[in-house]
Amino acid sequence: MPSRSVLITGGAGFIGSHLGQQLLARGDRVRVLDNLDPFYAVELKRRNLAALAAAGGERFEFLEGDLREAAACRRAVDGVEVVVHLAALAGVRPSIQDPVRYLDVNVTGTQVLLQQIDDQAVRVVFGSSSSVYGGNTKVPFAESDPVDRPVSPYAASKKAGEVLSYTWHHLRGNPVVCLRFFTVYGPRQRPEMAIHQFARHITDGTEIPFFGDGSSRRDYTYVDDIVQGITAAMEVDRPYAIYNLGGAATTSLAELVQLLERALGRPARRKLLPDQPGDVPITCADVSLAARELGYRCTTPLAAGIERFCRWYLDEKREGRVL
Ligand SMILES: NC(=O)c1ccc[n+]([C@@H]2O[C@H](COP(=O)([O-])OP(=O)(O)OC[C@H]3O[C@@H](n4cnc5c(N)ncnc54)[C@H](O)[C@@H]3O)[C@@H](O)[C@H]2O)c1
């Protein structure tokens, strides 16, 4: 495969930094556009960027800038062959507190970025989310299922991103792939996400927020599998397509906590809380389309991935790094 020149928006974050590492390791040029949003510790993002700079040397470039600013986006897209658009405000619950900001970044920001791409050959991969399926109870979730009832502003913003990128593809002709990620985890996972947050509470001996009766189920996907799906999507020969990228298995909240207890060697203290607005009872990906067209394979079972995550977490804690 020829080496590529790739823009990763949100590349200082969790998924984007893993993607950047993989692309730099295979010889690509990587540019990151990220505004180092303080949603979680900026030190984590700076550490991710330092690792990318060390791995990439002159093949890596960081532009600090905001997605909503046309000039920053124009500079960022200049000369690249592929744009992997991962910059966003992520997280369901905070989007309910501050919907306008979420829509501003995730929807307006996506439109501003797309508008700056004037080379028709540039491919776009958009990081969407399983949350677009809302309260879908038909499992597994297939790309052809209806997604017009998202249950949080975050989910609505991701659905809007898919729709806007279709409109842009229709008008401009550039190929676009939207990838619906199902709960991604692994080293450097966002600190507010359940696995990371639970690991912190279990090791500190504090209570984990345990929502509902523990029966809600999630499809968890190890970050390396997501990166493999993104790199395949960068090459797929389709004008506009949407694919699920998931672990294709579902795990209850109660089982997840048990896996973490085992990997961390400590019992969890559970604080029982009611179900939260915006939460969905189940997510479960049908990945057969991604398997057929992208060669996507989920290679990391949850128990193995949780062990890797916990090893990373304990190492970071031992070294006294911010988590
Ligand atoms: N992690 C998951 O489980 C998951 C699941 C589904 C979808 N996604 C999507 O994948 C993408 C990456 O998620 P992540 O978990 O790596 O999140 P992350 O928060 O670690 O990364 C997002 C990055 O975007 C940057 N950003 C935010 N607003 C920006 C702006 N206005 N301009 C420029 N940069 C901005 C942030 O600083 C951050 O570094 C997001 O689009 C998210 O919605 C993630």
The ligand as a Tripos MOL2 file, in Angstrom:
@<TRIPOS>MOLECULE
LIG
   44    48     1     0     0
SMALL
NO_CHARGES

@<TRIPOS>ATOM
      1 N1        -14.7260    6.3230   22.5220 N.am      1 LIG1
      2 C1        -15.8700    5.7740   22.1310 C.2       1 LIG1
      3 O1        -16.3440    4.7800   22.7170 O.2       1 LIG1
      4 C2        -16.6100    6.3210   20.9450 C.ar      1 LIG1
      5 C3        -17.7870    5.6540   20.5410 C.ar      1 LIG1
      6 C4        -18.4920    6.1520   19.4660 C.ar      1 LIG1
      7 C5        -18.0240    7.2610   18.7690 C.ar      1 LIG1
      8 N2        -16.8930    7.8910   19.1850 N.ar      1 LIG1
      9 C6        -16.4370    9.0670   18.4320 C.3       1 LIG1
     10 O2        -15.0710    8.8880   18.1060 O.3       1 LIG1
     11 C7        -14.3980   10.1500   18.1180 C.3       1 LIG1
     12 C8        -13.1770   10.1020   19.0360 C.3       1 LIG1
     13 O3        -13.6110    9.7660   20.3610 O.3       1 LIG1
     14 P1        -12.5830    9.6410   21.5700 P.3       1 LIG1
     15 O4        -13.1710    8.6920   22.5350 O.co2     1 LIG1
     16 O5        -11.2040    9.4470   21.0390 O.co2     1 LIG1
     17 O6        -12.7470   11.1150   22.2100 O.3       1 LIG1
     18 P2        -11.6300   12.1810   22.6920 P.3       1 LIG1
     19 O7        -12.4060   13.2100   23.4490 O.co2     1 LIG1
     20 O8        -10.5130   11.4970   23.3770 O.co2     1 LIG1
     21 O9        -11.1100   12.7910   21.3200 O.3       1 LIG1
     22 C9        -11.7820   13.8480   20.6530 C.3       1 LIG1
     23 C10       -10.7770   14.9510   20.3840 C.3       1 LIG1
     24 O10       -11.4520   16.0080   19.7000 O.3       1 LIG1
     25 C11       -10.9100   17.2340   20.1570 C.3       1 LIG1
     26 N3        -11.8780   18.3180   19.9320 N.ar      1 LIG1
     27 C12       -13.0130   18.5640   20.6220 C.ar      1 LIG1
     28 N4        -13.5970   19.6810   20.1680 N.ar      1 LIG1
     29 C13       -12.8090   20.1650   19.1690 C.ar      1 LIG1
     30 C14       -12.8800   21.3080   18.3460 C.ar      1 LIG1
     31 N5        -13.8770   22.1870   18.4450 N.pl3     1 LIG1
     32 N6        -11.8860   21.5000   17.4370 N.ar      1 LIG1
     33 C15       -10.8460   20.6220   17.3440 C.ar      1 LIG1
     34 N7        -10.7340   19.5230   18.1210 N.ar      1 LIG1
     35 C16       -11.7090   19.2890   19.0180 C.ar      1 LIG1
     36 C17       -10.6400   17.0120   21.6340 C.3       1 LIG1
     37 O11        -9.6730   17.9220   22.1610 O.3       1 LIG1
     38 C18       -10.1830   15.5650   21.6620 C.3       1 LIG1
     39 O12        -8.7680   15.4580   21.6530 O.3       1 LIG1
     40 C19       -15.4460   11.1780   18.5460 C.3       1 LIG1
     41 O13       -15.9910   11.7510   17.3750 O.3       1 LIG1
     42 C20       -16.4850   10.3540   19.2500 C.3       1 LIG1
     43 O14       -17.7640   10.9530   19.1900 O.3       1 LIG1
     44 C21       -16.1790    7.4460   20.2550 C.ar      1 LIG1
@<TRIPOS>BOND
     1     1     2 1
     2     2     3 2
     3     2     4 1
     4     4     5 ar
     5     4    44 ar
     6     5     6 ar
     7     6     7 ar
     8     7     8 ar
     9     8     9 1
    10     8    44 ar
    11     9    10 1
    12     9    42 1
    13    10    11 1
    14    11    12 1
    15    11    40 1
    16    12    13 1
    17    13    14 1
    18    14    15 2
    19    14    16 1
    20    14    17 1
    21    17    18 1
    22    18    19 2
    23    18    20 1
    24    18    21 1
    25    21    22 1
    26    22    23 1
    27    23    24 1
    28    23    38 1
    29    24    25 1
    30    25    26 1
    31    25    36 1
    32    26    27 ar
    33    26    35 ar
    34    27    28 ar
    35    28    29 ar
    36    29    30 ar
    37    29    35 ar
    38    30    31 1
    39    30    32 ar
    40    32    33 ar
    41    33    34 ar
    42    34    35 ar
    43    36    37 1
    44    36    38 1
    45    38    39 1
    46    40    41 1
    47    40    42 1
    48    42    43 1
@<TRIPOS>SUBSTRUCTURE
     1 LIG1         1 GROUP 0 **** ****
